[in-house]
Amino acid sequence: MCNRTKMNGKMKGSTFLKDTYSSLDSKSKYMVFKIRKYSWKFWAILAVFLLLLAGLIIWLTRPEPPHEDIPIVTIETVSTQDVKIYGEYPGTIKAQQFVEVRARVEGYLEEMHFEEGTYVEKNQVLFIIDPRQYQAQADRARAMLERNKALAQKAERDLNRIRPLFEQNAASQLDLDNAIAAYESAKAEVLMSEADLKQDELALSYTTVRSPISGYISERYVDIGTLVGPGGQSLLANVVKSDTVDVEFKMTDLDYQISKARNVNIGQKDSTRKWDPYITITMADKSVYKYRGLVDFADPQVDSRSGTFSVRAEMPNPDHDLLPGQFTNVTLLLDIREDAVVVPTKALITEKSGAYIFVLRNDGIAEKRFIELGPETGNKTVVERGLLPGENIVVEGYHKLSHGQKARTAEAPAAENK
């Protein structure tokens, strides 16, 4: 029964295929014929080929796997150099010698023998005060001296006559004593007269006012005919010696402590030191003065009101470009750090816990290194501890790094290595 059913099914299927094939056009009948021509092996190979082709297309069009993003940084090799540490302070130009020319005797001013603002020599005559009164006093003192000398000579002669008579008992002891007293008194009068004459001659010499030093003289402060001296205007002019000037400025107590920590005594010479603290000053036009000055004095005590102490340096001024009273900016060489480890200031990162820098190891791993900073000079900073010469530090691109991260390097520009 079953076999009959199967045979009926096959006949019906064959009939259906024949009916379908007969309904196709000639071109479609040709395609069906071609397909029926190939065996099952062909279709198996074709299926495998199509699978391989699909796999190749999938592999070629697959998304690329994510790769590690390694940042590029600029590094610089740590080196050592001698670093000059400077301090800047406001300063004042002072004349090394500033002398007031004053009238020492009273009288009317008669003559002036200089041009204001010019250079005068030491002992050059500047003013003449009316000398007649003082000349008369000197003449009187000289006359009194001559009179007293004459009296002293007479008293000596009298004593010489009395002494032999006393030895011969022709004169009393009282006569001898009186003669000796008269002679001693006469000699004292001579000494007093000589002193009076010297005093009057000295007062007479003061009527000729001379320059006490060589230097530039100021304008006159009195006019001819003015009463000058103890009862009048005594200040006549000023003379300033400015071939060499003093530059005065103030340093803080902290500067002093830092200098002592480095065994640098400001204002004292040290034969063991290869350098001396010197200063340069800035002119009003912002140019640097062509000469340097050496610090020669530092006040041994600190002003409790300001916490500063005074420092002075001697500055050559042959062309008189510096004028006493000028304010200027002083740059002082405080210290020289020999063979100090220095890094670019821009490579430093500062946070609450301290300052650190990224060090790139030989294996390309960035290490976050905390360091102890020293003074800053220019665009460089001294590193006291934490770095060794020859290590590579990151100077650009460190904001892309974290501790332990790998990085690629780029050479630092030549300007950065200077």
C-alpha positions in Angstrom: 0.0 0.0 0.0 2.8 2.3 0.9 4.8 1.6 -2.2 1.8 2.3 -4.3 1.4 5.6 -2.6 5.1 6.5 -3.2 4.8 5.6 -6.8 1.8 7.7 -7.2 3.6 10.6 -5.6 6.6 10.3 -7.9 4.3 10.2 -10.9 2.5 13.2 -9.7 5.8 15.0 -9.1 7.1 14.1 -12.5 3.9 15.2 -14.1 4.2 18.6 -12.2 7.9 19.1 -13.3 7.0 18.2 -16.9 4.1 20.6 -16.9 6.3 23.4 -15.4 9.1 22.7 -17.8 6.7 22.8 -20.7 5.4 26.2 -19.6 8.9 27.8 -19.7 10.3 29.7 -22.7 13.2 28.4 -24.7 15.8 30.5 -22.8 14.6 29.4 -19.4 14.5 25.8 -20.5 18.2 26.2 -21.5 19.1 27.5 -18.0 17.3 24.6 -16.4 19.1 22.2 -18.6 22.5 23.7 -17.8 21.8 23.5 -14.0 20.7 19.9 -14.3 23.9 19.1 -16.2 26.2 19.7 -13.1 26.7 17.0 -10.5 26.4 17.4 -6.8 30.2 17.6 -6.4 30.2 20.8 -8.4 27.6 22.3 -6.1 29.5 21.2 -3.1 32.7 22.9 -4.4 30.7 26.0 -5.3 29.2 26.2 -1.8 32.7 25.9 -0.2 34.0 28.6 -2.5 31.2 30.9 -1.6 31.7 30.3 2.1 35.5 31.1 1.7 34.7 34.2 -0.3 32.2 35.4 2.4 34.8 34.8 5.1 37.4 36.8 3.1 35.0 39.7 2.7 34.2 39.7 6.4 37.9 39.6 7.4 38.8 42.4 5.0 35.9 44.6 6.2 36.4 43.9 9.9 37.0 47.0 12.2 40.6 47.5 13.3 41.2 46.6 16.9 41.8 49.6 19.2 45.5 50.4 19.6 47.3 52.0 22.6 47.6 55.9 22.3 51.2 56.7 23.3 51.7 60.4 23.8 54.6 62.2 22.2 56.7 64.4 24.6 59.7 66.6 24.4 62.6 65.7 26.7 65.8 67.4 27.8 68.8 65.9 29.5 69.5 67.2 33.0 72.9 69.0 33.2 74.9 71.0 35.7 76.2 74.6 35.4 77.4 77.5 37.5 74.3 79.5 38.4 74.5 83.2 39.4 71.9 84.2 42.0 70.9 87.8 41.9 68.8 90.1 44.1 67.1 93.3 43.1 66.6 96.3 45.4 65.8 100.0 45.1 68.8 102.1 45.8 70.0 105.7 46.2 73.1 107.4 44.8 75.1 109.2 47.5 78.2 111.4 47.0 81.2 109.9 48.5 82.1 113.3 50.0 79.5 116.0 50.5 80.8 119.1 52.3 79.0 122.2 53.4 80.9 125.4 53.0 80.0 127.6 55.9 81.2 131.0 57.2 83.1 130.5 60.4 83.3 134.2 61.3 80.7 137.0 61.1 81.0 139.7 58.5 79.7 141.0 55.2 80.3 138.9 52.1 82.5 140.9 49.8 83.7 138.6 46.9 82.9 135.3 45.2 85.7 133.6 43.2 84.0 130.7 41.4 81.3 129.8 38.8 78.4 127.9 40.1 78.3 124.3 39.1 81.9 124.1 38.1 84.8 121.9 39.4 86.9 123.5 42.1 90.2 122.4 43.6 91.0 121.8 47.2 92.0 125.0 49.0 90.7 127.1 46.1 89.4 130.5 47.3 85.6 130.7 47.1 84.5 133.7 49.1 86.0 136.8 50.8 84.4 138.1 54.0 85.2 141.7 55.1 88.5 141.2 56.9 89.2 144.7 58.3 87.8 144.0 61.8 89.7 140.8 62.1 92.9 142.4 60.7 92.6 145.1 63.4 92.2 142.5 66.2 95.2 140.6 64.9 97.3 143.8 64.8 96.3 144.7 68.4 97.2 141.2 69.6 100.5 141.4 67.9 101.2 144.8 69.6 100.3 143.4 73.0 102.6 140.5 72.4 105.5 142.9 71.7 104.7 144.9 74.8 104.6 141.8 77.0 107.8 140.5 75.5 109.5 143.8 76.5 108.2 143.6 80.0 109.4 140.1 80.3 112.9 141.1 79.2 112.9 143.9 81.9 111.8 141.5 84.5 114.5 139.1 83.6 117.1 141.8 83.8 115.8 142.9 87.2 116.0 139.3 88.4 119.6 139.0 87.2 120.6 142.1 89.2 118.8 141.1 92.4 120.2 137.5 92.6 124.0 138.5 93.0 123.0 141.2 95.5 121.0 138.6 97.5 124.0 136.3 97.5 126.1 139.2 98.9 123.5 139.9 101.6 122.9 143.3 99.9 119.3 142.4 99.0 116.6 140.8 101.1 114.8 137.6 100.5 111.7 139.6 99.8 113.4 141.5 97.0 114.5 138.3 95.4 111.0 136.7 95.6 109.4 139.8 94.1 111.9 139.8 91.2 111.2 136.1 90.5 107.4 136.6 90.6 107.6 139.6 88.3 109.7 137.6 85.8 107.4 134.6 85.9 104.3 136.8 85.5 105.8 138.6 82.5 106.6 135.2 80.8 103.0 134.1 81.3 101.7 137.4 79.8 103.9 136.7 76.7 102.3 133.2 76.4 98.8 134.7 76.7 99.6 137.3 74.1 100.9 134.7 71.7 97.7 132.7 72.1 95.6 135.8 71.5 97.5 136.6 68.4 97.1 133.0 67.0 93.4 133.2 67.7 93.0 136.5 66.0 95.1 135.5 63.0 93.0 132.3 62.7 89.8 134.4 62.7 91.4 136.6 60.1 92.2 133.5 57.9 88.5 132.5 58.1 87.6 135.6 56.2 89.0 133.9 53.1 86.7 130.9 52.6 88.4 128.0 50.7 87.2 124.8 49.3 87.8 121.9 51.7 87.9 119.2 49.0 88.1 118.9 45.2 84.7 118.5 43.5 81.8 120.2 42.0 80.4 123.3 43.7 76.7 124.1 44.0 75.0 127.4 43.5 75.8 130.1 46.1 73.2 130.4 48.9 73.9 134.1 49.7 74.4 137.2 47.7 77.3 139.6 47.9 76.9 142.2 50.7 74.9 139.7 52.9 75.8 139.4 56.6 77.1 135.9 57.1 78.5 134.0 60.0 77.4 133.1 63.5 74.8 135.9 63.6 73.6 135.5 60.0 73.4 132.9 57.2 76.3 130.6 57.6 75.8 128.1 54.8 77.4 129.5 51.7 77.6 126.6 49.2 78.1 122.8 48.9 81.0 121.0 47.4 80.4 117.4 46.1 83.1 114.9 45.2 81.4 112.5 42.7 84.3 110.9 40.8 83.3 107.9 42.9 79.9 107.5 44.4 78.3 105.3 47.0 75.2 103.3 46.1 73.1 102.6 49.2 70.3 100.0 49.4 68.5 97.8 51.9 68.4 94.0 52.2 66.0 92.0 54.2 66.8 89.8 57.1 65.8 86.8 55.0 68.5 87.7 52.5 71.0 87.8 55.3 70.0 84.4 56.6 70.2 82.9 53.1 73.7 84.4 52.6 75.0 83.1 55.9 73.7 79.6 55.1 75.9 79.7 52.0 78.9 81.2 54.0 78.6 84.5 52.1 79.2 87.5 54.3 77.9 90.5 52.5 80.3 93.5 52.9 83.3 91.4 53.9 86.1 90.3 51.7 86.8 86.6 51.6 90.1 85.3 50.1 88.7 81.8 49.8 85.9 82.9 47.5 86.5 83.1 43.8 84.1 85.9 43.4 83.0 89.1 45.2 79.5 90.5 45.6 79.2 93.2 43.0 76.3 95.3 41.9 75.0 96.8 38.6 72.5 99.6 38.4 69.9 100.6 35.9 69.8 104.1 34.5 66.7 106.2 34.1 66.5 105.1 30.4 66.4 101.5 31.5 70.0 100.9 30.3 72.5 99.2 32.5 75.4 101.4 33.8 78.7 100.4 32.2 80.6 100.1 35.5 80.2 97.7 38.3 80.5 98.5 42.0 81.8 96.3 44.8 80.0 96.0 48.1 82.2 97.4 50.9 79.9 97.8 53.8 76.9 96.1 55.4 75.2 97.4 58.6 75.9 95.0 61.5 72.4 95.3 62.8 68.8 95.0 61.4 66.3 97.9 61.7 63.6 96.5 63.9 61.0 98.7 62.3 61.5 97.6 58.7 63.3 94.3 59.1 66.1 95.4 56.8 69.7 96.4 57.0 71.7 98.9 55.0 74.3 97.9 52.4 76.7 100.1 50.5 78.7 99.6 47.3 81.3 101.9 45.8 80.7 102.7 42.2 83.1 104.5 39.7 81.7 107.6 38.2 84.5 109.1 36.0 82.1 110.7 33.5 79.7 112.0 36.2 76.8 110.2 34.7 75.5 109.5 38.2 74.2 112.3 40.3 73.9 112.2 44.1 70.3 111.9 45.1 69.3 109.8 42.2 67.1 106.7 42.7 68.0 103.6 40.9 67.4 99.8 40.7 70.3 97.8 42.1 71.1 94.2 41.0 73.3 92.4 43.5 75.2 89.2 42.9 74.3 87.2 46.0 75.8 83.8 45.3 77.2 81.5 42.6 76.1 77.9 42.8 78.8 75.9 41.2 77.9 72.7 39.3 74.2 73.1 40.2 71.5 70.9 38.7 69.2 73.2 36.8 65.9 72.5 34.8 63.7 74.7 32.8 61.1 76.3 35.0 58.3 75.5 32.5 58.9 71.7 33.2 57.9 72.0 36.9 54.5 71.2 38.2 53.5 72.4 41.6 50.8 71.1 43.8 49.9 71.2 47.5 52.1 68.2 48.3 55.1 69.8 46.6 56.8 70.3 43.2 57.4 67.4 40.9 58.7 66.7 37.4 58.2 63.8 34.9 61.4 61.8 34.3 61.4 59.5 31.2 63.3 56.3 31.9 65.3 54.4 29.4 62.4 51.9 28.8 60.1 54.8 27.8 58.1 54.8 31.1 57.3 58.3 32.6 58.0 58.5 36.3 56.5 61.3 38.5 59.4 62.5 40.6 59.0 64.9 43.5 62.0 67.3 43.9 63.3 70.0 46.2 63.5 73.3 44.5 66.2 76.0 44.9 66.4 79.6 43.7 65.1 80.6 40.3 67.2 82.5 37.9 65.9 83.6 34.5 63.9 80.7 32.9 65.9 78.1 34.9 65.3 76.7 38.4 68.0 75.0 40.6 67.0 71.6 41.9 68.5 70.9 45.3 67.4 67.2 45.6 65.6 64.6 43.5 67.4 64.7 40.1 70.7 63.5 38.8 72.7 64.8 35.9 72.1 62.7 32.7 68.5 61.9 33.5 65.9 62.8 30.9 63.0 65.1 32.0 59.8 66.0 30.1 59.7 69.7 29.2 56.7 69.6 26.9 53.7 67.4 26.8 53.7 66.4 30.5 50.0 67.3 30.8 49.3 64.2 28.8 51.2 61.9 31.2 50.5 60.0 34.3 52.9 58.0 36.5 54.0 54.8 34.9 52.6 55.7 31.4 54.6 54.9 28.3 55.6 57.9 26.1 57.4 58.6 22.9 60.1 61.2 22.7 60.8 64.2 20.4 64.0 66.2 20.5 63.8 69.5 22.3 64.4 72.6 20.2 67.9 74.0 20.2 66.8 77.2 21.9 65.5 75.2 24.9 68.9 73.7 25.6 70.7 77.0 26.0 
